[in-house]
Amino acid sequence: MLSALCFAVVFAATAAHAEGVKFDLELSTGYRVDQVDWSIAGPILGRNINVLSELTWDDLEILQVKAAARVTVHEAFYLRGSLAAGEIFDGTNVDSDFRGPNRTLEFSRSVNVTDDGQIWDATAGVGYILTLSERLRVIPLIGYSYNRQELTLSNGVQAVSLPPSVQPVGPFPGLDSVYDAEWWGPWIGVDAFYGVSDRFTLFFSFEYHWADYAAVADWNLRTDLLRSRSFEHDAEGQGFIASMGAEYLLTGPWSLLLNLSYQQMSTDPGIDRVFFADGTLVVTPLNEVNWESFAIFAGVTYRFGW
C-alpha cells in the first residue's frame, strides 16, 4: 500500500498542473465488523447429507487503513480507486458437522478463536459526471474489485462430540488453521455528491458486484489431509456495497471526512475439493458462501488542482 500511496502522490502533483484536472487524495482509518459462513454437502455413513459441514466466523473485528483517490477531468470524466488493508483482532468461529439432513443429528461442534489474520481490498471505477444542479452531481460508474480475507482458527474447544467424532469434549491444543478466501470481478454503480454548503458535502455510493470466488484452506490438525492445501472452494457470486458519508472543507486544501459502508456478498452453489495426504482427491458440493461487512471510517482529504 505504501508504494501505491507514493505513486498516487506523484500522480496528483503532476495532474495538478494539467488544465482541467482535479485530484483528491484520501487517507482514513476505521473499524469494521465482518461475518463469513459457508457449508458443504457430502456423504457420511452411506448417506448424502445436504449440509454435512458448516463453518461460521462471527463478529470479526477489524482495524483497517485505506488510501483512496478521485480524479475529475474537465468536470466530465471521473475516476476513483482505493486500496485498504486490515488486521483482524477478535472474532469467533464455529465448526459444525451433521449426519442428518437440514442440519440435524449434529455430531461434532468446535468453538474457536479468530484473533489473527488480515484482509485486503482494492477497487477502481470510471464514469461520466452528470451535473443535475449547482449542488448535485450524479456519476454512473463501471469498475473492478478484488477482496481477500485470511481467516484463522485457534484455541479450539470441542463443544459437541458424538459418534463418529473421535475428538473428546473440552479444549484441544495445537489448532492453527487458515481459510484464505478471494473475491474478484466487475461491478456497476453510481456515486452522488450533494453540496449542502460551500464547505459541507454529502456523498452516497452504490455498487452491484459480480464475483468469482476461490478459497484455500490449511487444516493443520487433520493429519489425513494435505498440509497447506487441505481443501479448496470455487464458486461464482454476486452482491452489493452501499456507502454514505460527509466531507467538511477546512482551510486550504484539507477536508475532514466520515464514511459508513455496508457490504453483502454471496455465492451460488460451487465445488469443494478435498486433498488427502495419500494423494486422493474427493469432490463434493459447496452449498454457498456468505459475507457481510459493516465499516465506519474517518480521515482527511487533500485536494490538488482546485
SVG drawing of the C-alpha trace seen along z (x, -y; Angstrom):
<svg xmlns="http://www.w3.org/2000/svg" viewBox="-34 -28 41 75">
<polyline fill="none" stroke="black" stroke-width="0.4" points="0.0,0.0 2.9,-2.4 4.2,-2.1 0.7,-2.7 0.3,-5.8 3.6,-7.2 2.6,-6.7 -0.8,-8.5 1.0,-11.5 3.4,-11.8 0.5,-11.4 -1.5,-14.0 1.3,-16.5 1.7,-16.0 -2.1,-16.1 -2.4,-19.3 -0.5,-21.2 -2.7,-19.8 -5.5,-22.1 -9.0,-21.0 -7.7,-18.1 -8.7,-17.9 -7.4,-15.2 -8.5,-14.3 -6.3,-12.0 -7.9,-10.5 -6.3,-8.8 -8.5,-7.2 -8.7,-4.6 -11.6,-2.8 -13.4,0.1 -15.0,2.9 -17.1,6.0 -17.4,8.9 -19.3,12.2 -18.4,15.1 -20.1,18.5 -20.0,21.5 -21.3,25.0 -20.7,28.2 -22.8,31.3 -21.5,34.8 -21.7,38.5 -21.4,39.8 -22.3,43.2 -23.6,44.2 -25.9,41.3 -25.7,38.0 -26.3,35.1 -27.3,31.6 -25.4,29.8 -22.5,32.0 -20.2,29.4 -20.8,25.7 -18.3,23.0 -19.3,19.6 -17.0,16.7 -18.9,14.2 -18.1,10.7 -14.8,10.4 -13.5,7.1 -11.0,5.4 -8.9,2.3 -8.4,1.0 -6.5,-1.7 -7.4,-2.9 -6.0,-5.2 -8.4,-6.4 -8.2,-8.8 -10.7,-10.7 -9.8,-12.3 -12.1,-14.6 -11.2,-15.8 -12.8,-18.9 -15.8,-18.3 -16.9,-15.4 -14.8,-12.3 -14.4,-10.7 -12.0,-8.1 -11.8,-6.7 -9.9,-3.9 -8.9,-2.7 -6.6,-0.3 -7.2,1.0 -5.6,3.3 -6.8,4.5 -5.9,6.6 -8.4,9.0 -8.0,8.7 -11.1,10.5 -13.8,12.9 -15.3,16.4 -15.5,19.4 -18.0,22.3 -17.3,25.5 -20.3,28.0 -20.7,31.4 -24.0,33.2 -25.1,36.7 -28.8,35.9 -30.4,33.7 -31.1,29.9 -28.5,29.5 -29.9,32.3 -28.0,35.0 -25.1,32.8 -22.2,35.0 -19.3,32.5 -19.0,28.9 -16.0,26.9 -15.9,23.2 -12.7,21.5 -11.0,18.1 -10.3,15.8 -8.0,13.1 -5.5,13.0 -5.4,12.8 -5.6,10.0 -7.9,8.5 -7.1,6.6 -9.4,4.7 -8.8,2.9 -11.2,1.3 -11.2,-1.1 -14.0,-2.6 -14.6,-5.1 -17.6,-7.2 -19.1,-10.3 -20.3,-13.2 -23.9,-14.3 -24.4,-17.8 -28.1,-17.9 -27.9,-21.2 -25.5,-23.6 -25.2,-21.4 -26.0,-17.9 -23.7,-15.6 -24.5,-12.0 -21.9,-9.7 -22.8,-6.3 -19.8,-4.0 -18.3,-0.7 -15.4,0.9 -13.5,3.9 -12.7,5.0 -10.6,7.5 -11.0,8.6 -9.1,11.1 -9.8,12.5 -7.3,14.5 -9.4,16.2 -7.8,18.2 -8.9,20.8 -7.1,21.2 -7.7,22.0 -10.2,24.7 -12.8,26.1 -14.9,29.2 -18.5,28.4 -20.3,31.4 -18.8,34.9 -20.9,37.9 -20.0,40.9 -18.5,40.8 -16.5,37.9 -13.4,39.0 -12.5,35.6 -13.4,35.5 -15.3,32.6 -13.1,29.8 -10.2,27.7 -7.8,29.2 -4.3,27.9 -2.4,27.0 -5.2,25.6 -3.7,23.2 -5.8,23.5 -6.3,20.9 -9.0,20.3 -7.8,17.9 -10.6,16.5 -10.6,14.2 -13.4,12.4 -12.8,10.6 -14.8,9.3 -16.6,6.4 -19.3,4.0 -21.6,1.3 -22.7,-1.6 -23.3,-5.2 -21.8,-8.0 -23.7,-11.1 -22.4,-14.3 -24.6,-17.0 -23.1,-20.3 -25.1,-21.4 -22.9,-24.5 -19.6,-25.7 -17.8,-23.7 -20.1,-20.7 -20.8,-17.9 -22.8,-14.7 -22.0,-11.7 -23.5,-8.4 -22.3,-5.4 -23.9,-2.1 -22.2,0.8 -23.6,4.1 -20.9,6.8 -20.4,10.0 -17.6,12.1 -15.5,15.2 -14.8,16.8 -11.8,19.1 -10.6,20.2 -7.8,22.5 -7.6,24.0 -4.8,25.4 -6.4,27.6 -3.3,28.2 -4.8,30.9 -6.2,33.1 -3.3,35.5 -5.3,37.3 -5.4,34.1 -2.7,32.4 -0.9,29.6 -1.1,26.1 -3.9,27.2 -6.3,29.4 -9.3,28.3 -10.3,25.6 -13.5,23.9 -14.6,22.4 -17.9,20.6 -19.4,17.6 -21.3,15.0 -22.9,11.5 -23.6,8.8 -23.6,5.1 -21.8,2.3 -23.6,-0.8 -21.9,-3.7 -22.6,-7.2 -20.8,-9.9 -19.9,-13.6 -16.9,-15.8 -16.1,-19.2 -13.7,-21.6 -11.2,-23.1 -8.8,-26.0 -6.6,-25.4 -6.8,-22.1 -7.7,-20.0 -11.0,-18.3 -12.3,-16.0 -14.4,-13.0 -16.6,-10.4 -17.8,-7.3 -20.2,-4.5 -20.4,-1.4 -22.3,1.9 -21.4,4.9 -23.2,8.2 -21.9,10.9 -23.0,14.5 -22.2,17.3 -24.2,19.7 -23.5,23.5 -19.9,24.3 -17.3,27.0 -15.4,28.3 -12.2,30.3 -10.7,32.2 -7.0,33.2 -5.9,36.2 -2.4,36.8 -2.3,40.1 -2.9,38.3 -6.7,39.0 -9.0,36.2 -12.6,36.1 -15.1,33.6 -18.3,32.6 -20.8,29.7 -20.1,26.3 -23.6,25.1 -22.8,21.4 -20.6,18.8 -21.9,15.6 -20.0,12.5 -21.5,9.5 -19.5,6.4 -20.1,3.1 -17.4,0.4 -17.0,-3.2 -14.1,-5.3 -12.8,-8.8 -9.9,-10.6 -8.7,-13.5 -8.7,-14.6 -6.1,-16.7 -7.1,-18.4 -4.8,-19.0 -5.6,-21.4 -8.7,-23.0"/>
</svg>
